Every structure is written in structure tokens, then in C-alpha cells.
Amino acid sequence: MDENRLPPVDLTGLVDLHIHSAPDVHPRFGDDIEIASQARQAGMRAVLLKSHVVPTADRAAIAEKVVGGIRVFGGLALNQAVGGLNPAAVEVALQMGAKEIWMPTRSAAHVLRQEGKTGGLTVLGDSGELRPVVYEIIDLVARAEAILATGHISPGESAGLSPEAVRRGVMKVLITHPEAAFIRMPLDLQASLAREGVFFERCFVDTIPPAGAGAAGPHPAGSYPGKAVTLEEIAQAIRTVGVHSTVLSTDFGQKANPAPVEGMRAYLSGLVGLGFTVQELQRMAGEIPAHLLGL
């Protein structure tokens, strides 16, 4: 193997910002303790636990204390289960140590439309401007120096939200899996947002065909149009938009998928085969996510 390439099984010092763990309303590969333990055994520096329905900073603190030897973080997704675009919930989550606040995911209007449903949450008003409550949330995240993630809102909503968040002092704006079949953010828009200082979280789970994964994907099979992205397409996006703005995460934890640590190994191994160097992969899966967590 080229000495300038990352050994595919070596996760030492790396970070996964996007893991789903139990307890949850959906079947998961493992609980908080099991996920953190496996990551520690693999030598990882940190993981961030995500739920679509509850805050996870409190759970993460317990997992970190129980497991030891690894940092474990949590966040809050602004879905209907926590009151939607709810500044009070954001403020409490941040006070409890949340490192990432996601705009709506499962409750996003953009997602519900693709499921043939109506309603849902959007960050934009009727005239296309950001809703006043979104400004409240942006300012809370900015003061906490936390990550503001776009969740599952539309590319157009992200285009309106992200630059304004940067202008209001959020230094860690993260576009959540832009390659997902239900998002597919155009590369020219990504490049434009990258020039604003925005980061992009490119997730391994989006390479899994929904029909083959069943409930393993980010949503039930067949819920969304389109197909899984290829690893080659992710590589092209990284090369086009930039290593400097890319975070590599798994978005694993689904019961039908392998362990998140195995997902990360497979992800990095695949990118090795596409010519990425050890320095590039350490940057995207180690240094940048660690920076976003304040490590």
C-alpha cells in the first residue's frame, strides 16, 4: 500500500458526527453505550449521537462517563416531537452541552412533500424570507459556538439559511448529507455556499440502495424518488467543492446496517481506492469534525 494512503482499518483519532443509537423509536444497531464502546475500541476520538425525536446531549454525557477514553456528544433535531422550531428547546439543549442543532429532519415540509403528504416545517416564510423564529435559533447557536446543521430542509431553504447564519456569527454551518436522494444539492450551489465558509457532511449511508437496505437507509425504502449516490459521485463532490469544507460521517446506526465503526472503515477504504490521501482523509474525518466540536 502507498505510504501516503490511510490504512482502511485504522480509525485512530477520527470522529463520526452522525450516528443513530438506541433507545429510539426505530430499531438501532446498538445503544449509546455500545456505540461509544465500539468507537473507543477502534481508537476514535469522538462520536456524536443523533435522534430525530429527542435531545441527545444528556445521554451522550452519561455514555462518555460510563465508557471513558472517548468524547461523546449530542444535539437536537428541531422536529415536531420537540416543538418544531422551538428556541426554548434549543436554549436548554445548548445549556446541557448540545454541540449540534439540526433544522427539521423527519418533520421538514420538504421531506413530507416527497412522501406525498402536506404540512411540515420550513425555515422560510410565505415571501421566501427566513422566519423570525429562525433568527432566534441562529443567534442562540452563534452564542454557544455550536454547529447549525440544515437537517432535511430543501436546497433552496439551505441557500437562504446558511449565508444568513454565517453573517449573524455562526462559524459552523453544516449542510446535512447534500448527496441524499431526497436532497441532492447541486454542486454549483455547494461551491457557492463553500465560499461563504459553509461545511458539507457527506454520509456513507447515502451510498446504500434503499431497496437493498430496507429500513437501513435514512428513511424507509421507496419513500423518496431517486437512487443511492455512488461513492464516485461523493468523491467528485469533494474534489469539486473542496476537502477543506468536507466532513465524512456514516449516518449509521440502523439495525440492518453494520456497526458504525465498520461503516467508517468501509467508507475510508473506498475513498482510498479513489485516490484520496491519508492527509485528506484525516482532514475530513478527523481535523474538521473535531474543529466543529470545539476539540
GIGI-V417293 format. One record per residue. N is the residue number from 1. RES is the residue in one letter. SS is DSSP state (H for helix, E for strand, L for the rest). OMEGA is omega in degrees with one decimal (999 if undefined). NEAR is the number of other ideal C-beta (glycine too) atoms within 12 Angstrom. Layout:
n->[N N]
res->[RES RES]
ss->[SS SS]
omega->[OMEGA OMEGA]
near->[NEAR NEAR]
This chain:
n->[1 2 3 4 5 6 7 8 9 10 11 12 13 14 15 16 17 18 19 20 21 22 23 24 25 26 27 28 29 30 31 32 33 34 35 36 37 38 39 40 41 42 43 44 45 46 47 48 49 50 51 52 53 54 55 56 57 58 59 60 61 62 63 64 65 66 67 68 69 70 71 72 73 74 75 76 77 78 79 80 81 82 83 84 85 86 87 88 89 90 91 92 93 94 95 96 97 98 99 100 101 102 103 104 105 106 107 108 109 110 111 112 113 114 115 116 117 118 119 120 121 122 123 124 125 126 127 128 129 130 131 132 133 134 135 136 137 138 139 140 141 142 143 144 145 146 147 148 149 150 151 152 153 154 155 156 157 158 159 160 161 162 163 164 165 166 167 168 169 170 171 172 173 174 175 176 177 178 179 180 181 182 183 184 185 186 187 188 189 190 191 192 193 194 195 196 197 198 199 200 201 202 203 204 205 206 207 208 209 210 211 212 213 214 215 216 217 218 219 220 221 222 223 224 225 226 227 228 229 230 231 232 233 234 235 236 237 238 239 240 241 242 243 244 245 246 247 248 249 250 251 252 253 254 255 256 257 258 259 260 261 262 263 264 265 266 267 268 269 270 271 272 273 274 275 276 277 278 279 280 281 282 283 284 285 286 287 288 289 290 291 292 293 294 295]
res->[M D E N R L P P V D L T G L V D L H I H S A P D V H P R F G D D I E I A S Q A R Q A G M R A V L L K S H V V P T A D R A A I A E K V V G G I R V F G G L A L N Q A V G G L N P A A V E V A L Q M G A K E I W M P T R S A A H V L R Q E G K T G G L T V L G D S G E L R P V V Y E I I D L V A R A E A I L A T G H I S P G E S A G L S P E A V R R G V M K V L I T H P E A A F I R M P L D L Q A S L A R E G V F F E R C F V D T I P P A G A G A A G P H P A G S Y P G K A V T L E E I A Q A I R T V G V H S T V L S T D F G Q K A N P A P V E G M R A Y L S G L V G L G F T V Q E L Q R M A G E I P A H L L G L]
ss->[L L L L L L L L L L L L L L E E E E E E L E L L L L L E L L E H H H H H H H H H H L L L L E E E E E L L L L L L H H H H H H H H H H H L L L E E E L E E E L L H H H L L L L H H H H H H H H H L L L L E E E L L L L L E H H H H H H L L L L L L E L L E L L L L L E L H H H H H H H H H H H H H L L E E E L L L L L H H H H H H H H H H H H H L L L L L E E E E L L L L L L L L L L H H H H H H H H L L L L E E E E E H H H H L L H H H H H H H L L L L L L L L L L L L L L H H H H H H H H H H H L H H H E E E E L L E L E L L L L L H H H H H H H H H H H H H H L L L L H H H H H H H H H H H H H H H H L L]
omega->[176.6 -178.2 -179.9 179.7 179.3 174.0 -169.8 -178.2 -174.7 179.0 -175.2 175.9 -176.7 -172.9 172.0 -176.4 -169.9 178.2 175.7 -176.4 175.4 3.0 -178.0 176.2 176.8 177.9 -178.2 -178.8 -177.8 178.5 -176.2 -176.7 -179.4 -179.9 -179.6 -180.0 179.5 178.6 177.9 179.6 178.5 178.7 -177.7 -177.7 -175.4 170.3 174.8 -176.9 -177.6 170.8 175.3 -170.3 -178.9 172.1 -175.4 -178.1 -180.0 177.8 -179.5 179.6 178.2 179.9 179.6 -179.4 -177.6 -174.0 -178.6 175.7 178.6 174.3 179.9 -176.0 177.8 -178.8 -177.8 174.0 -171.1 176.9 -176.1 -177.3 179.0 178.7 177.5 179.9 -165.9 -179.1 179.5 177.9 178.1 -178.0 179.8 -179.7 179.8 176.9 -179.9 174.6 178.2 -179.6 -177.8 174.4 179.2 165.8 -172.6 175.9 -178.5 179.9 -178.1 177.7 179.1 179.2 -176.8 177.5 -179.8 174.2 -179.2 -177.6 176.6 177.5 -179.6 -172.6 175.3 -180.0 -175.8 174.2 -176.1 -179.0 177.3 178.5 176.2 178.0 -179.3 -179.0 178.7 176.1 177.0 -179.5 177.5 -176.0 176.2 179.8 179.3 -178.7 -179.3 -176.3 179.7 177.4 170.5 -177.7 -174.0 179.9 -175.7 175.2 -175.0 174.4 178.2 176.4 178.4 179.6 176.4 -176.0 -166.3 -179.2 179.6 176.9 177.2 -178.8 -178.5 170.5 175.3 -177.3 -174.1 176.0 -174.0 175.2 -175.8 -177.7 179.9 179.2 -176.6 -177.3 -177.3 176.4 178.2 179.0 -179.4 -177.5 179.3 175.2 176.8 -179.0 178.4 179.4 177.3 178.3 175.7 -178.4 -178.7 177.8 -177.2 179.7 -176.5 -167.1 -178.4 -176.9 -177.9 175.5 -177.2 179.5 -178.2 -178.1 179.9 -175.0 -175.6 -179.7 -176.3 -178.7 -178.2 176.9 179.3 -178.6 176.0 -177.4 -172.2 174.9 177.4 -176.6 178.9 175.6 175.5 176.3 177.4 178.2 175.5 178.3 178.4 179.1 178.9 -178.5 -178.3 -173.8 174.2 172.8 -173.8 -178.3 -173.3 169.7 176.4 177.6 179.5 -168.0 177.6 -176.4 175.7 -173.4 -176.8 180.0 173.2 176.6 177.7 179.5 177.4 175.1 179.6 177.3 -179.6 179.7 -178.6 178.3 178.6 179.3 172.3 -179.4 179.0 170.0 178.5 -175.7 177.7 -179.8 179.9 -178.6 176.0 176.9 -173.1 -177.1 -179.2 -171.8 -176.6 177.7 176.3 176.0 -179.1 178.1 -178.7 -179.0 999]
near->[14 12 9 15 22 35 20 21 18 24 38 24 25 41 44 51 51 52 50 46 42 25 21 29 14 26 20 29 31 32 27 41 26 27 47 42 26 35 47 26 19 30 22 39 30 40 54 55 51 53 39 36 24 29 37 44 34 25 36 40 23 22 36 30 17 20 27 16 19 36 33 43 43 43 49 53 45 48 34 23 22 31 25 31 40 28 27 19 31 38 23 21 38 30 18 24 29 42 43 50 52 51 51 43 42 38 32 40 30 35 38 27 21 25 22 13 15 10 17 30 36 34 41 28 16 7 8 15 16 30 28 15 25 37 26 24 42 37 26 33 39 26 21 31 21 40 44 50 46 45 47 44 46 36 31 21 37 45 29 29 44 42 24 29 40 24 20 23 21 36 25 36 40 47 50 50 46 46 42 46 34 37 39 27 39 21 23 15 30 37 22 23 34 30 17 25 24 41 43 47 49 48 46 45 44 42 36 36 19 29 18 16 30 20 26 33 38 42 35 21 21 21 26 27 16 21 23 31 31 19 29 18 25 38 29 20 38 37 24 24 32 25 28 21 35 41 48 49 49 49 43 43 49 37 22 23 35 24 32 44 38 27 41 47 34 27 43 40 25 26 37 28 19 23 20 32 20 26 17 28 40 30 29 43 46 35 25 33 43 28 25 37 32 21 22]
